[in-house]
């Protein structure tokens, strides 16, 4: 079970930090990722991080602006989003799977959160 928080309304160039808390399973057994779905578009990959917090990987559209991190003691994964743009407006979902490549290359993660809305105003 995953629950996201931290979404909201922000101006262009602003920052937000999303959080996702896991429960019901051993959080450190899962690679964790963030995905997003903009209005009228398909869900897309944003970032992934390994069980131990290493190997962060980002989509081209967010690389250099977003940072994924995790705290296994708190069963939480974070997404720090800086220099936000209108195209970043979307519902953001966290997802987890035991296999890093499933999160980084597919839409088939084992667990998904309910999503949190991020709106970037211009």
NORFEN-V815464 format. One record per backbone hydrogen bond with DSSP energy under -0.5 kcal/mol. CO is the residue of the C=O (numbers start at 0). NH is the residue of the N-H. If there is no record, write none. Layout:
BEGIN
CO/NH ; CO/NH
END
This chain:
BEGIN
0/22 ; 2/20 ; 4/18 ; 7/118 ; 9/120 ; 10/13 ; 12/82 ; 13/83 ; 15/80 ; 17/78 ; 18/4 ; 19/76 ; 20/2 ; 24/26 ; 25/28 ; 26/29 ; 30/96 ; 31/48 ; 32/94 ; 33/45 ; 33/46 ; 34/92 ; 35/43 ; 36/90 ; 37/40 ; 43/35 ; 45/58 ; 46/33 ; 47/56 ; 48/31 ; 49/52 ; 53/49 ; 56/47 ; 58/61 ; 58/62 ; 61/64 ; 61/65 ; 64/81 ; 66/79 ; 68/77 ; 70/73 ; 70/75 ; 71/74 ; 74/21 ; 75/70 ; 76/19 ; 77/68 ; 78/17 ; 78/80 ; 79/66 ; 79/81 ; 80/15 ; 83/12 ; 84/87 ; 85/88 ; 89/91 ; 89/117 ; 90/36 ; 91/115 ; 92/34 ; 93/112 ; 94/32 ; 95/109 ; 95/110 ; 96/30 ; 97/99 ; 98/101 ; 98/102 ; 99/103 ; 100/104 ; 101/105 ; 101/107 ; 110/95 ; 111/1 ; 115/91 ; 116/7 ; 117/89 ; 118/9 ; 118/120 ; 120/11
END
